[in-house]
Amino acid sequence: MSSLFYFFKESLTGFTRNLSTTLGSIITIFLSLLIIGVFLVGGSIVNNIVSSIEDEVSITAYVADDANDATVKEVSDFIRGLDSVASVSFTTKEQALENFQSTSSSDIIDSLDGANPLPASIDVELSDPQQVETVAQAIKDNADYQSIADEGDVEASVRYGQQSIDRLFSMTNYIRYVGIALVALLIFIAFVFINNTIRLAILARRKEIAIMRLVGASNGFIRGPFLMEGALHALIGAALAIGCVELLRRLALPEVANALVWLPVNVETRTVLIIYLGLLVAGLVIGLLGSALAMRRYLKV
């Protein structure tokens, strides 16, 4: 306990001895973790939005008017047995017209003049939207469906918004890759800065360290204050970052949610707590690891 108190006291002394570098280290860690925290909260919101969009991904397989009911059932059973398929339903021509009338203007409905040009369809909901192309291709390749496809055109009869889906998944993958690279870069910058800060602290106290070694101080006893100092830098920076992220979440997020009421702009409390814990742990690891490597390179104990 006395050693820990000594380490803490010496780390506070290091704050005042190298105030400019100490503040620089804390600010760098704070800004790095703040950007990481904002990105993680924003990434969680984007993930919720993407998930809600992906939940709407479905496949519609149009069926010819003269399709045999038994064949339609066989195709439906085949699709139901495919991996990543959550549910399969059948929409008749009459139901398709009713759905169209409920979402269209009266002028468009009047122009139909009582006719029903809409085909029946097999509607497929997916448990894994990423597999939409695989499931769609399996339906196209099914011989029974080929025999009942609307107007005999299999490619045109299976609809799932291929181009939109491709763009959606490409965008989400791009966002994930950019996010990972940004987080890694910010952690590296914070790590380098705290490494340099501890190195300067070691150089400033090199005579004191030499005396401690001469009187028989252990390597752990010499390292302790520097490890504590690096940890304090990181914890202060992390605490400031968490405070700012929470302030932004409470003030800015409700405004964004009100402006975009049609999108799920929200973050679960559990997710926020995990992000904050991650920032705290990341800061502590950066501080301890940066200090340890600085001592290994410059202290030579």
RANOR-V517699 format. One record per residue. N is the residue number from 0. RES is the residue in three letters. SS is DSSP state (hx for helix, st for strand, lp for the rest). PSI is psi in degrees with one decimal (999 if undefined). D_CENTER is the distance of its C-alpha to the mean C-alpha in Angstrom with 1 decimal. Layout:
n->N res->RES ss->SS psi->PSI d_center->D_CENTER
n->N res->RES ss->SS psi->PSI d_center->D_CENTER
//
This chain:
n->0 res->MET ss->lp psi->-42.1 d_center->41.5
n->1 res->SER ss->hx psi->-36.5 d_center->43.8
n->2 res->SER ss->hx psi->-42.2 d_center->41.9
n->3 res->LEU ss->hx psi->-40.5 d_center->38.6
n->4 res->PHE ss->hx psi->-40.0 d_center->40.4
n->5 res->TYR ss->hx psi->-44.0 d_center->41.8
n->6 res->PHE ss->hx psi->-43.4 d_center->38.5
n->7 res->PHE ss->hx psi->-44.2 d_center->37.0
n->8 res->LYS ss->hx psi->-42.9 d_center->40.1
n->9 res->GLU ss->hx psi->-35.1 d_center->40.1
n->10 res->SER ss->hx psi->-36.8 d_center->36.4
n->11 res->LEU ss->hx psi->-36.0 d_center->37.3
n->12 res->THR ss->hx psi->-39.6 d_center->40.3
n->13 res->GLY ss->hx psi->-30.0 d_center->38.0
n->14 res->PHE ss->hx psi->-46.7 d_center->36.2
n->15 res->THR ss->hx psi->-30.8 d_center->39.5
n->16 res->ARG ss->hx psi->-36.5 d_center->40.8
n->17 res->ASN ss->lp psi->59.2 d_center->37.9
n->18 res->LEU ss->hx psi->-42.8 d_center->36.7
n->19 res->SER ss->hx psi->-45.5 d_center->35.5
n->20 res->THR ss->hx psi->-33.9 d_center->33.5
n->21 res->THR ss->hx psi->-47.3 d_center->32.2
n->22 res->LEU ss->hx psi->-39.0 d_center->31.0
n->23 res->GLY ss->hx psi->-41.4 d_center->29.5
n->24 res->SER ss->hx psi->-46.8 d_center->27.6
n->25 res->ILE ss->hx psi->-44.0 d_center->26.3
n->26 res->ILE ss->hx psi->-40.2 d_center->25.4
n->27 res->THR ss->hx psi->-46.5 d_center->23.5
n->28 res->ILE ss->hx psi->-42.6 d_center->21.5
n->29 res->PHE ss->hx psi->-50.6 d_center->21.0
n->30 res->LEU ss->hx psi->-41.1 d_center->19.8
n->31 res->SER ss->hx psi->-48.8 d_center->17.5
n->32 res->LEU ss->hx psi->-30.9 d_center->15.9
n->33 res->LEU ss->hx psi->-47.3 d_center->16.0
n->34 res->ILE ss->hx psi->-41.4 d_center->14.1
n->35 res->ILE ss->hx psi->-44.3 d_center->11.5
n->36 res->GLY ss->hx psi->-45.3 d_center->11.5
n->37 res->VAL ss->hx psi->-40.8 d_center->11.4
n->38 res->PHE ss->hx psi->-41.8 d_center->8.6
n->39 res->LEU ss->hx psi->-41.5 d_center->6.4
n->40 res->VAL ss->hx psi->-45.7 d_center->8.2
n->41 res->GLY ss->hx psi->-39.2 d_center->7.9
n->42 res->GLY ss->hx psi->-36.2 d_center->4.2
n->43 res->SER ss->hx psi->-40.4 d_center->5.0
n->44 res->ILE ss->hx psi->-46.5 d_center->8.0
n->45 res->VAL ss->hx psi->-40.0 d_center->7.1
n->46 res->ASN ss->hx psi->-39.5 d_center->5.6
n->47 res->ASN ss->hx psi->-42.4 d_center->8.9
n->48 res->ILE ss->hx psi->-45.6 d_center->10.8
n->49 res->VAL ss->hx psi->-41.7 d_center->10.0
n->50 res->SER ss->hx psi->-39.8 d_center->10.9
n->51 res->SER ss->hx psi->-36.4 d_center->14.0
n->52 res->ILE ss->hx psi->-42.5 d_center->15.0
n->53 res->GLU ss->hx psi->-32.3 d_center->14.7
n->54 res->ASP ss->hx psi->-22.5 d_center->16.7
n->55 res->GLU ss->lp psi->-7.0 d_center->19.4
n->56 res->VAL ss->lp psi->125.1 d_center->19.7
n->57 res->SER ss->st psi->171.0 d_center->23.1
n->58 res->ILE ss->st psi->134.1 d_center->26.2
n->59 res->THR ss->st psi->120.4 d_center->29.6
n->60 res->ALA ss->st psi->106.7 d_center->32.6
n->61 res->TYR ss->st psi->145.4 d_center->35.7
n->62 res->VAL ss->st psi->141.9 d_center->39.0
n->63 res->ALA ss->lp psi->152.2 d_center->42.6
n->64 res->ASP ss->lp psi->-31.7 d_center->45.0
n->65 res->ASP ss->lp psi->19.3 d_center->47.4
n->66 res->ALA ss->lp psi->140.5 d_center->44.9
n->67 res->ASN ss->lp psi->133.7 d_center->46.3
n->68 res->ASP ss->hx psi->-37.4 d_center->44.8
n->69 res->ALA ss->hx psi->-39.9 d_center->45.1
n->70 res->THR ss->hx psi->-40.0 d_center->43.2
n->71 res->VAL ss->hx psi->-42.2 d_center->40.4
n->72 res->LYS ss->hx psi->-40.2 d_center->40.1
n->73 res->GLU ss->hx psi->-42.5 d_center->40.1
n->74 res->VAL ss->hx psi->-42.3 d_center->37.2
n->75 res->SER ss->hx psi->-42.3 d_center->35.3
n->76 res->ASP ss->hx psi->-38.0 d_center->35.9
n->77 res->PHE ss->hx psi->-47.1 d_center->34.8
n->78 res->ILE ss->hx psi->-40.6 d_center->31.5
n->79 res->ARG ss->hx psi->-27.5 d_center->30.9
n->80 res->GLY ss->lp psi->-5.1 d_center->31.4
n->81 res->LEU ss->lp psi->149.3 d_center->28.6
n->82 res->ASP ss->lp psi->148.7 d_center->25.5
n->83 res->SER ss->lp psi->6.8 d_center->22.3
n->84 res->VAL ss->st psi->123.1 d_center->24.8
n->85 res->ALA ss->st psi->-43.0 d_center->24.4
n->86 res->SER ss->st psi->156.1 d_center->27.5
n->87 res->VAL ss->st psi->131.3 d_center->30.3
n->88 res->SER ss->st psi->163.9 d_center->32.6
n->89 res->PHE ss->st psi->129.5 d_center->35.5
n->90 res->THR ss->st psi->119.3 d_center->36.3
n->91 res->THR ss->lp psi->170.4 d_center->39.9
n->92 res->LYS ss->hx psi->-40.8 d_center->41.4
n->93 res->GLU ss->hx psi->-43.0 d_center->42.5
n->94 res->GLN ss->hx psi->-38.1 d_center->39.1
n->95 res->ALA ss->hx psi->-40.2 d_center->37.5
n->96 res->LEU ss->hx psi->-41.9 d_center->40.1
n->97 res->GLU ss->hx psi->-42.9 d_center->39.6
n->98 res->ASN ss->hx psi->-39.5 d_center->35.9
n->99 res->PHE ss->hx psi->-42.5 d_center->36.7
n->100 res->GLN ss->hx psi->-32.6 d_center->39.3
n->101 res->SER ss->hx psi->-16.2 d_center->37.0
n->102 res->THR ss->hx psi->5.4 d_center->34.7
n->103 res->SER ss->lp psi->160.7 d_center->37.3
n->104 res->SER ss->lp psi->160.7 d_center->40.0
n->105 res->SER ss->hx psi->-32.5 d_center->43.6
n->106 res->ASP ss->hx psi->-41.8 d_center->44.7
n->107 res->ILE ss->hx psi->-40.3 d_center->42.6
n->108 res->ILE ss->hx psi->-41.0 d_center->43.7
n->109 res->ASP ss->hx psi->-31.8 d_center->47.4
n->110 res->SER ss->hx psi->-18.3 d_center->47.1
n->111 res->LEU ss->lp psi->-22.5 d_center->46.6
n->112 res->ASP ss->lp psi->41.7 d_center->50.2
n->113 res->GLY ss->lp psi->-5.9 d_center->49.6
n->114 res->ALA ss->lp psi->160.2 d_center->48.2
n->115 res->ASN ss->lp psi->93.2 d_center->45.1
n->116 res->PRO ss->lp psi->-3.1 d_center->43.5
n->117 res->LEU ss->lp psi->135.6 d_center->40.3
n->118 res->PRO ss->lp psi->161.9 d_center->39.9
n->119 res->ALA ss->st psi->164.6 d_center->38.8
n->120 res->SER ss->st psi->153.7 d_center->35.5
n->121 res->ILE ss->st psi->119.7 d_center->33.5
n->122 res->ASP ss->st psi->128.1 d_center->30.1
n->123 res->VAL ss->st psi->122.6 d_center->27.3
n->124 res->GLU ss->st psi->141.2 d_center->24.2
n->125 res->LEU ss->st psi->144.5 d_center->21.5
n->126 res->SER ss->lp psi->-25.5 d_center->19.7
n->127 res->ASP ss->lp psi->96.7 d_center->17.4
n->128 res->PRO ss->hx psi->-25.0 d_center->17.0
n->129 res->GLN ss->hx psi->-19.4 d_center->16.2
n->130 res->GLN ss->hx psi->16.9 d_center->19.9
n->131 res->VAL ss->hx psi->-42.1 d_center->21.4
n->132 res->GLU ss->hx psi->-38.7 d_center->23.4
n->133 res->THR ss->hx psi->-44.9 d_center->24.7
n->134 res->VAL ss->hx psi->-42.8 d_center->26.0
n->135 res->ALA ss->hx psi->-41.1 d_center->27.4
n->136 res->GLN ss->hx psi->-37.5 d_center->29.3
n->137 res->ALA ss->hx psi->-38.1 d_center->30.6
n->138 res->ILE ss->hx psi->-44.0 d_center->32.1
n->139 res->LYS ss->hx psi->-35.6 d_center->33.6
n->140 res->ASP ss->hx psi->-10.3 d_center->35.2
n->141 res->ASN ss->lp psi->125.9 d_center->36.7
n->142 res->ALA ss->hx psi->-39.1 d_center->40.5
n->143 res->ASP ss->hx psi->-41.3 d_center->41.0
n->144 res->TYR ss->hx psi->-36.9 d_center->38.4
n->145 res->GLN ss->hx psi->-29.3 d_center->40.0
n->146 res->SER ss->hx psi->-16.9 d_center->43.3
n->147 res->ILE ss->hx psi->6.9 d_center->42.0
n->148 res->ALA ss->st psi->145.0 d_center->39.5
n->149 res->ASP ss->hx psi->125.2 d_center->40.3
n->150 res->GLU ss->hx psi->19.0 d_center->43.1
n->151 res->GLY ss->hx psi->6.3 d_center->42.6
n->152 res->ASP ss->lp psi->97.7 d_center->39.7
n->153 res->VAL ss->hx psi->-45.7 d_center->36.9
n->154 res->GLU ss->hx psi->-42.2 d_center->34.5
n->155 res->ALA ss->hx psi->-20.9 d_center->34.9
n->156 res->SER ss->hx psi->-21.2 d_center->34.9
n->157 res->VAL ss->st psi->110.3 d_center->31.4
n->158 res->ARG ss->st psi->133.8 d_center->28.9
n->159 res->TYR ss->lp psi->17.9 d_center->25.1
n->160 res->GLY ss->lp psi->55.3 d_center->24.3
n->161 res->GLN ss->hx psi->-48.1 d_center->23.7
n->162 res->GLN ss->hx psi->-41.8 d_center->23.2
n->163 res->SER ss->hx psi->-40.9 d_center->20.7
n->164 res->ILE ss->hx psi->-43.6 d_center->18.7
n->165 res->ASP ss->hx psi->-43.5 d_center->18.8
n->166 res->ARG ss->hx psi->-40.5 d_center->17.6
n->167 res->LEU ss->hx psi->-51.0 d_center->14.7
n->168 res->PHE ss->hx psi->-35.3 d_center->13.5
n->169 res->SER ss->hx psi->-41.7 d_center->14.4
n->170 res->MET ss->hx psi->-46.1 d_center->12.6
n->171 res->THR ss->hx psi->-39.1 d_center->9.2
n->172 res->ASN ss->hx psi->-39.5 d_center->10.0
n->173 res->TYR ss->hx psi->-43.4 d_center->11.3
n->174 res->ILE ss->hx psi->-42.1 d_center->8.4
n->175 res->ARG ss->hx psi->-44.7 d_center->6.5
n->176 res->TYR ss->hx psi->-44.0 d_center->10.0
n->177 res->VAL ss->hx psi->-41.0 d_center->10.8
n->178 res->GLY ss->hx psi->-45.1 d_center->8.0
n->179 res->ILE ss->hx psi->-43.3 d_center->9.2
n->180 res->ALA ss->hx psi->-40.2 d_center->12.7
n->181 res->LEU ss->hx psi->-45.2 d_center->12.6
n->182 res->VAL ss->hx psi->-43.7 d_center->11.6
n->183 res->ALA ss->hx psi->-40.5 d_center->14.3
n->184 res->LEU ss->hx psi->-44.2 d_center->16.8
n->185 res->LEU ss->hx psi->-39.5 d_center->16.6
n->186 res->ILE ss->hx psi->-41.1 d_center->17.1
n->187 res->PHE ss->hx psi->-43.3 d_center->20.0
n->188 res->ILE ss->hx psi->-46.0 d_center->21.6
n->189 res->ALA ss->hx psi->-39.2 d_center->21.6
n->190 res->PHE ss->hx psi->-45.7 d_center->23.0
n->191 res->VAL ss->hx psi->-41.0 d_center->25.7
n->192 res->PHE ss->hx psi->-44.3 d_center->26.7
n->193 res->ILE ss->hx psi->-30.5 d_center->27.3
n->194 res->ASN ss->hx psi->-44.7 d_center->29.0
n->195 res->ASN ss->hx psi->-36.7 d_center->31.4
n->196 res->THR ss->hx psi->-46.3 d_center->32.0
n->197 res->ILE ss->hx psi->-35.5 d_center->33.0
n->198 res->ARG ss->hx psi->-42.8 d_center->35.1
n->199 res->LEU ss->hx psi->-37.1 d_center->37.0
n->200 res->ALA ss->hx psi->-38.4 d_center->37.6
n->201 res->ILE ss->hx psi->-44.7 d_center->39.0
n->202 res->LEU ss->hx psi->-35.8 d_center->41.3
n->203 res->ALA ss->hx psi->-23.7 d_center->42.5
n->204 res->ARG ss->lp psi->23.2 d_center->43.6
n->205 res->ARG ss->hx psi->-34.8 d_center->44.8
n->206 res->LYS ss->hx psi->-43.3 d_center->48.4
n->207 res->GLU ss->hx psi->-39.5 d_center->47.5
n->208 res->ILE ss->hx psi->-39.5 d_center->45.5
n->209 res->ALA ss->hx psi->-40.4 d_center->48.5
n->210 res->ILE ss->hx psi->-41.8 d_center->50.7
n->211 res->MET ss->hx psi->-38.8 d_center->48.5
n->212 res->ARG ss->hx psi->-37.1 d_center->48.6
n->213 res->LEU ss->hx psi->-35.0 d_center->52.3
n->214 res->VAL ss->lp psi->5.0 d_center->52.8
n->215 res->GLY ss->lp psi->17.5 d_center->50.8
n->216 res->ALA ss->lp psi->139.7 d_center->47.4
n->217 res->SER ss->lp psi->161.0 d_center->44.9
n->218 res->ASN ss->hx psi->-41.3 d_center->41.9
n->219 res->GLY ss->hx psi->-38.9 d_center->39.6
n->220 res->PHE ss->hx psi->-36.0 d_center->41.6
n->221 res->ILE ss->hx psi->-39.7 d_center->41.2
n->222 res->ARG ss->hx psi->-33.3 d_center->37.5
n->223 res->GLY ss->hx psi->-54.4 d_center->36.7
n->224 res->PRO ss->hx psi->-35.9 d_center->36.9
n->225 res->PHE ss->hx psi->-39.5 d_center->34.8
n->226 res->LEU ss->hx psi->-42.7 d_center->32.0
n->227 res->MET ss->hx psi->-39.5 d_center->32.3
n->228 res->GLU ss->hx psi->-45.5 d_center->32.2
n->229 res->GLY ss->hx psi->-40.5 d_center->29.1
n->230 res->ALA ss->hx psi->-40.4 d_center->27.4
n->231 res->LEU ss->hx psi->-41.9 d_center->28.7
n->232 res->HIS ss->hx psi->-48.7 d_center->27.4
n->233 res->ALA ss->hx psi->-42.2 d_center->23.9
n->234 res->LEU ss->hx psi->-40.1 d_center->24.1
n->235 res->ILE ss->hx psi->-45.1 d_center->25.5
n->236 res->GLY ss->hx psi->-42.0 d_center->22.9
n->237 res->ALA ss->hx psi->-41.4 d_center->20.1
n->238 res->ALA ss->hx psi->-42.4 d_center->22.0
n->239 res->LEU ss->hx psi->-41.1 d_center->22.4
n->240 res->ALA ss->hx psi->-44.5 d_center->18.8
n->241 res->ILE ss->hx psi->-42.6 d_center->17.9
n->242 res->GLY ss->hx psi->-43.3 d_center->20.8
n->243 res->CYS ss->hx psi->-41.2 d_center->19.8
n->244 res->VAL ss->hx psi->-42.4 d_center->16.2
n->245 res->GLU ss->hx psi->-39.4 d_center->17.8
n->246 res->LEU ss->hx psi->-44.3 d_center->20.5
n->247 res->LEU ss->hx psi->-39.8 d_center->18.2
n->248 res->ARG ss->hx psi->-40.1 d_center->16.4
n->249 res->ARG ss->hx psi->-31.9 d_center->19.9
n->250 res->LEU ss->hx psi->-45.0 d_center->21.5
n->251 res->ALA ss->hx psi->-38.9 d_center->19.3
n->252 res->LEU ss->hx psi->-43.0 d_center->16.9
n->253 res->PRO ss->hx psi->-36.1 d_center->19.9
n->254 res->GLU ss->hx psi->-42.4 d_center->21.4
n->255 res->VAL ss->hx psi->-41.2 d_center->18.4
n->256 res->ALA ss->hx psi->-38.9 d_center->18.4
n->257 res->ASN ss->hx psi->-33.8 d_center->22.2
n->258 res->ALA ss->hx psi->-29.4 d_center->22.1
n->259 res->LEU ss->lp psi->63.5 d_center->19.6
n->260 res->VAL ss->lp psi->-20.3 d_center->21.0
n->261 res->TRP ss->lp psi->-3.6 d_center->20.3
n->262 res->LEU ss->lp psi->147.9 d_center->16.5
n->263 res->PRO ss->lp psi->71.6 d_center->14.6
n->264 res->VAL ss->lp psi->86.0 d_center->13.7
n->265 res->ASN ss->lp psi->160.8 d_center->13.2
n->266 res->VAL ss->lp psi->129.1 d_center->11.5
n->267 res->GLU ss->lp psi->146.4 d_center->13.2
n->268 res->THR ss->hx psi->-40.0 d_center->15.4
n->269 res->ARG ss->hx psi->-41.4 d_center->14.5
n->270 res->THR ss->hx psi->-41.4 d_center->10.8
n->271 res->VAL ss->hx psi->-44.3 d_center->12.3
n->272 res->LEU ss->hx psi->-39.1 d_center->14.9
n->273 res->ILE ss->hx psi->-41.0 d_center->12.7
n->274 res->ILE ss->hx psi->-44.2 d_center->11.0
n->275 res->TYR ss->hx psi->-41.7 d_center->14.6
n->276 res->LEU ss->hx psi->-40.1 d_center->16.0
n->277 res->GLY ss->hx psi->-39.8 d_center->13.7
n->278 res->LEU ss->hx psi->-40.9 d_center->14.9
n->279 res->LEU ss->hx psi->-45.6 d_center->18.4
n->280 res->VAL ss->hx psi->-42.1 d_center->18.4
n->281 res->ALA ss->hx psi->-42.9 d_center->16.9
n->282 res->GLY ss->hx psi->-43.4 d_center->19.7
n->283 res->LEU ss->hx psi->-43.2 d_center->22.3
n->284 res->VAL ss->hx psi->-44.1 d_center->21.6
n->285 res->ILE ss->hx psi->-45.5 d_center->21.8
n->286 res->GLY ss->hx psi->-47.6 d_center->25.0
n->287 res->LEU ss->hx psi->-44.3 d_center->26.7
n->288 res->LEU ss->hx psi->-41.6 d_center->25.9
n->289 res->GLY ss->hx psi->-41.6 d_center->26.8
n->290 res->SER ss->hx psi->-44.9 d_center->30.0
n->291 res->ALA ss->hx psi->-44.0 d_center->30.9
n->292 res->LEU ss->hx psi->-35.6 d_center->30.7
n->293 res->ALA ss->hx psi->-41.5 d_center->32.6
n->294 res->MET ss->hx psi->-38.3 d_center->35.4
n->295 res->ARG ss->hx psi->-34.4 d_center->35.5
n->296 res->ARG ss->hx psi->-36.4 d_center->36.1
n->297 res->TYR ss->hx psi->-27.7 d_center->38.4
n->298 res->LEU ss->lp psi->-35.8 d_center->39.9
n->299 res->LYS ss->lp psi->47.5 d_center->41.2
n->300 res->VAL ss->lp psi->999 d_center->41.8
//
